[in-house]
Amino acid sequence: MSDPRLTSLVRMLQSGQLDRRQFLARVAALGAASVAAGGALQAAGVAAQGTPSAGGSDALIPANLGTAGIEHITDTSKGTINIYSSWPLTGASEQLGGDMVASVKYALEIYGNAAGGYAIKYNALDDGIAANNGSWDGPTEAANATKVVNDKAAMVYIATYNSGAAEASIPITNEAGMAQISPGNTAVQLTKQNPTNEKGYPDVLYPTKKRTYMRVVPADDLQGAASANWALNELGAKSAYILHDNQTYGKGVATVFQDSFKELGGKVNGFEPYNPNSPEYQALMTKIAATNPDLLYVGAISDLNVAKVIQDMRSIMSPDDVAFMGPDGLANADFIKAAGDAGEGAYVTFAGLPANELKGKGKTYYDEMSKRLGHGPSAYAIYAFEAAVVTLQAIDKVGANDRAKILDAMFHTKDFRGLIGTWSFTDTGDTNSTTVSLNLIKNGQLEFQKVIEPAKK
């Protein structure tokens, strides 16, 4: 498409300013050949026939995404705005992180890599280190955030995946007045006051006393409480032993699970950290088995040796006697593959719905991403897409390379028509979406079971 007029029409089609019929009529008016029109439709991501991507409510076009009424601006005459992401991209997180990057790129493609009069340039940073199986590293994350805030053309930081990493970068972006939006952080203490928080949280993360951080996923006060309610009242587990990886996320969600389980009348046989660097856990599992728990709950991320934990658990405790349950830090293909047969029958919760359970626009997204990746997108890829759209819409709304104004527009996102339903940000920067799903590892796949909720109070 060397003709700039045709390129402009493609962008209008992508933004929803034109429907397919209007687009073809204008292409004909330009005197463009039908083959050029067909190529332009393909470039715009629009099917030649009346498929969902051809313009209905399920089409992934700017007019159907985000908050209604915000015009998408495809002009790029004002210059370039840089946006960055940061999360692990290698080792045990290679597929998960790579899928999230691909998802951001997909959102940008839908928006024509433009917003608010600017060309949008995306830079994907890695906050993991190879020496630790690609797991996140605090100094690396801090260096990434520092790099971003020092880039005068950078307006938004889509970060992080790991809650512990967020603690390294939130104060940096906060002091710079830059919007930080996470597609994966679920630790309560990043945004909310809660009895499980470490002292001073979340206020210590915001030195300017102004909130600059948002997340598009529900926090662990929902996930941990919903997990405990289901385990006790539906699975029938009357006692539980709880392990955690001693990190912000793992310990946090495990603590919420423990407190909720106790409050509902369950018995906690033990609560302790495990050593992620241990070569084996036979002695630990023998000790746990001696307490006769109905459930072992492990709060952790997958790249901290959880596969070995469940393997050694299953060498001593049968699935018929002791169930295994973990949070969404384990909701990825790398954990399932590494756990192997020992992972079969394990329960894994997720703050939201698995992508393959989505309907409407969500299904359109899932089908397209599956084609692009050659596999179903990982659990958090969809939230990376949502975070990117929030970012692009704010730039469209503001129409200026102004960090403060873009932050304000993002923080006040309301009635956002996302792939997982309609939601808004609260005054803490949290989504008001409360969906938590229960999933089962079956035949080497994560199989959706049902939506679960905390106990009614």
HELIX and SHEET records of a PDB file:
HELIX    1   1 PRO A    4  SER A   15  1                                  12    
HELIX    2   2 ARG A   20  ALA A   29  1                                  10    
HELIX    3   3 SER A   34  ALA A   44  1                                  11    
HELIX    4   4 PRO A   52  ALA A   54  5                                   3    
HELIX    5   5 PRO A   62  ASN A   64  5                                   3    
HELIX    6   6 GLY A   91  SER A   93  5                                   3    
HELIX    7   7 GLU A   94  ILE A  110  1                                  17    
HELIX    8   8 ALA A  130  ASN A  132  5                                   3    
HELIX    9   9 GLY A  138  VAL A  149  1                                  12    
HELIX   10  10 SER A  163  ALA A  176  1                                  14    
HELIX   11  11 VAL A  188  LEU A  190  5                                   3    
HELIX   12  12 ASP A  203  LEU A  205  5                                   3    
HELIX   13  13 ASP A  220  TRP A  230  1                                  11    
HELIX   14  14 ALA A  231  LEU A  235  3                                   5    
HELIX   15  15 THR A  248  GLU A  263  1                                  16    
HELIX   16  16 GLN A  282  ALA A  289  1                                   8    
HELIX   17  17 VAL A  306  ARG A  314  1                                   9    
HELIX   18  18 ASP A  328  LEU A  330  5                                   3    
HELIX   19  19 ALA A  333  ALA A  339  1                                   7    
HELIX   20  20 GLY A  340  GLY A  343  5                                   4    
HELIX   21  21 ALA A  355  GLU A  357  5                                   3    
HELIX   22  22 LYS A  361  LEU A  373  1                                  13    
HELIX   23  23 ALA A  381  VAL A  398  1                                  18    
HELIX   24  24 ARG A  403  PHE A  411  1                                   9    
SHEET    1   A 6 ALA A 114  ALA A 115  0                                        
SHEET    2   A 6 TYR A 118  LEU A 125 -1                                        
SHEET    3   A 6 THR A  80  SER A  86  1                                        
SHEET    4   A 6 ALA A 154  ALA A 159  1                                        
SHEET    5   A 6 ALA A 179  SER A 182  1                                        
SHEET    6   A 6 TYR A 213  ARG A 215  1                                        
SHEET    1   B 7 LYS A 267  PRO A 273  0                                        
SHEET    2   B 7 SER A 239  HIS A 244  1                                        
SHEET    3   B 7 LEU A 295  GLY A 299  1                                        
SHEET    4   B 7 ALA A 323  GLY A 326  1                                        
SHEET    5   B 7 TYR A 347  PHE A 350  1                                        
SHEET    6   B 7 VAL A 436  LYS A 442 -1                                        
SHEET    7   B 7 GLN A 445  ILE A 452 -1                                        
SHEET    1   C 2 PHE A 416  GLY A 418  0                                        
SHEET    2   C 2 GLY A 421  TRP A 423 -1                                        
END                                                                             
